[in-house]
Amino acid sequence: MNQDSSNNVPVAVIVPALDEHRTIGTVIRKVHASLPEATVVVVDGGSSDDTAERARIADAKIVLEKRRGYGRAIRTGIESVNAEVDIILDADDTYEVSVIRQMLERAKQGKVVVGKRSPEKNGMTISHRIGNGLLAIVYRFMYTQGIRDTQSGFKIFPNRIAKNLREDGMTLSTEIVLLAHRLGVDVDEVPVSYHPRHSGSQSKFFFWKDGVPVLIFLVSGRLSKYRPSTFGFVGAAHRNDLRVPERLRPREQTEGQL
């Protein structure tokens, strides 16, 4: 990951956005109000509306990323600033941002902090509840780590996690907690109210398109013998009885073995 040291910041909030002009300004203003010291980076994935312009007016740094993918957008945002701590947050104004300070204080202890969603009435569809719950159950069963919301789009993590992220899709959300497990970093969850989606805003997560790859990613990260080439799993490391794909291994370790 190439980062310009002149862009060093203590905290960066990375907001991937695609056609979220109705809510992006509100999300940025909420972040500035709760965490004024943070640098907000909006990664626009080729919006057909004025998402980027509204983000710019709300005083965010704008990064354009033509390559599609949730993980790709977040990695591009991370690469645009060299932050000690990175925060990812969705652009649809569904997460209660006011807890961000509380989450950051825990993250400063060297932890990964996950905003565990507590959906309000009509805040999450039944299919999303089932899909997210299933993925969390699989994670807890396979990795014996009591995380209840692995797919939360509101996470805070240190640079040592950020610099090792390699996923381009929705699997990146899971990769964060898998890397924490692999590197021995504690993971905390903080309850976060999850508001109903605004009119005209659509979820970017679909179970069959995104959830199934996440499920495969979880299984392949635990069982080294399962490495489907379509996902680029071409190696494994073993530590404390945990086997992970090569691309989940810390870069300093894999590069030192080349």
N, C-alpha and C positions, 0 to 999 in steps of 0.2 A: 504494500500500500504506500503510494507516494504522497507525502503530505508536506506542505510548505510550512516551515517552522515559524514564518512570519504571521501565520494564521492561528497561532496557539491561543486557545481560550480555555477558561476553567470548566465551563459547562456549555454544551451545545444541545439544543432541542431540534431533532431531525423530524420533519413533518412531510411524509410522502403525500403527494396530492395529485388527483386526476379528476378534473371537472367538479371541483368543490368550491365554486365561487360563492355559494350561498353561506358557507360556514367558515371559510379559511380565515377571514379577517377577525371573526369572533374568537377563534381558537388562539390566534397570535396575540390578540389583546389580553386574553385571559392569562396566557403564559407570561407576558410582560408584567402584568399586575401582580402575579404570584411569585415570579422569579425574575426580577428586573436585571439581574446580572447575567442572565443566560443569553447566548447568541441563538436566535431562531433561524433555522435553515429550512426553507421550503423547497422540496425537490419536485418540480412539475414534470409529470410524465407525458407531456404532450397534450395538455388540456385543450378542448375545443372552445372553452369559454374564457373568461378573463380572470381565472384563478390566480395566475402569476401577477397580474397588475394589482389585484386586491391585496395580495400578500405583500407586495412592494409598498403599497400605501400604508399598510399596517406595520411597516418597519421590520421586515424580515429579509434575510439574504435569500436571493432566488438562484437556484441551480436548475438548469434544464437537462433532462435526461431522456433521450429519445428511445433508449432501450427499455422495453417493458419489463415489469417484474417488481413486486413489492420489495424483495430483498435487494434487488439491483438499485432501486431508488434510495433505500436506506444506506447502502454501502457508498453510493455516490455522495450522499450528504455527509457521511462521516469523513470521507476522503477530502471534502472541501474545507474542512476545519480540523485542526489537530487539538481535540478537546481532552481534558483529563477525565471527564465524565460525559457520557453521551446519554441522551434521553430520546426515546422514540415515542411519538404520539400521533394518532390518526387525525386527519384533517376534517372529519365529519362532525365534530362537536358532540360526540356521544359520551366521551369520558369526562368525569368531573375533575377539572384541572386544579382546583383549589388544594388538593392533597399533594401537589407536586413538591412543595417545600418539605413536608414530612417524609416523603419518599427519598428526596435527595439527602436528607440528614442521615438516613440509614445507609444510603449508598456510599456516603463519605467514609463509612467504616470498612470499605473495601468489598461490599456486598453487591450482588445483583438484586434489584428490587422490582417486583412485578406488581402492577396494579390489577388486583383480582376483581374482576367485574361483578358487581351486584346489580343486576338489571332491574330497572324500575318497570312499572306496568307498561307492557308493550315495548319495552326497551330492547328485546331480543326475540327473534322468531323461534318457534319451537324447534325447527330443523337446526338452527345455529346452536341452541342450547344442547341438543342431543349430540351434534357433531363435536362441539368444543368439549363437552363432558366426556365423550368417548376417548378423544385424544389425550385428555388429562389422565383418565383412568389407565390407559395403556402406558403412559409415561410413568405414573406412580408404580405400576406393577413391574415394569421392566428396569427401572432405575432406583427403586426404593427411596424416592425423594418425594415428600408430600406436597407437591405443587398442584394447586387446584385449577389454575388457568394458564396453561402453557402457551395458549395462542393469543393472550392479551396483546393488544397493540400499544400498550403503555408500559414501557420498561425503562429502567435506568441501570447502566452498567459501566464499569471502568474501561479505560483505554486498552488494557490487556485483553479484554474480551473483544472490543471493537476491532482491533487490528487483526484478529484472526477470523473474522466472519467471511464466509466465502459463498454463501447461498444467494441465489438470485430471485427465488420465488417466495411463497408463503412459508416455506421451510425455514427461512431465516429466523422467524420468531421462535421456533423450537430450537434452532441451532444455538441461540443465546443461552438457553438454560442447559443444553447439553455441554456446551463449552465450559460453563460454570462448573458443572459436575466433573468434567474432565480435568479442569485446572484446580479443583479443590476450593472453589469460591462459593461461599455461602449464598443461598438464595432466600430472600424474605418476600412475603406477599403482604400488600396493604389493600384493604377493601376500598374499592372505588365505585361510586355510583355510576351506572351506565344508563344514559338517557335515551329516550326514543329517538330514532333517526329523523332528521328534518325532512319535510316534504320535498321530493325531487332528488333526494340523496339515496344512492343505492350501495349496498354492501359490495365490497370487492372480493369477498370470500365465498366460494362455493364448494361444498363438501366434496363432490365427485371430482371437480377439477383441481382443487387445492388441498382438501382434507386427505384424500387418498395418498398423494405424494408425501404429505407429512407423516402419515401412518407408516409408509414404506421407509421413510427416513428414520423414524424412531426404531423400527425393527432392525434395519441394517446397521444402525449405530450400536446396537447391543450384540448382534450376532455377526461376527467378522466374516463368516462363511457366506453371508448373504450380501453380495455386492453387485447389484444390477448395473450394467455398463451405461444404461441410459441416464443414470444419475451421477455417473462419474466416480463411483465408489471403487477406487483402485488400490486400496491398501488398508491396513489397520494397525493400530498400536494397542498395547495392552498395559493397563495400569490398574492396580487395585481391583483386578477381576473385571474391569470394564473394557470392552473392545469397541473401538470407534473407527469410522472411515478415515482414510488418510487426510481428507480435506477438513476434518474436524480436529486434527492434531495442531498444536501450537506451531506457528510458522518458524519460530526459532529452532524447534526440534527437527521439523522436516527438512528445513534448508541446511541444517548442519549435517544431515545424512546424505546429501547429494554428492 
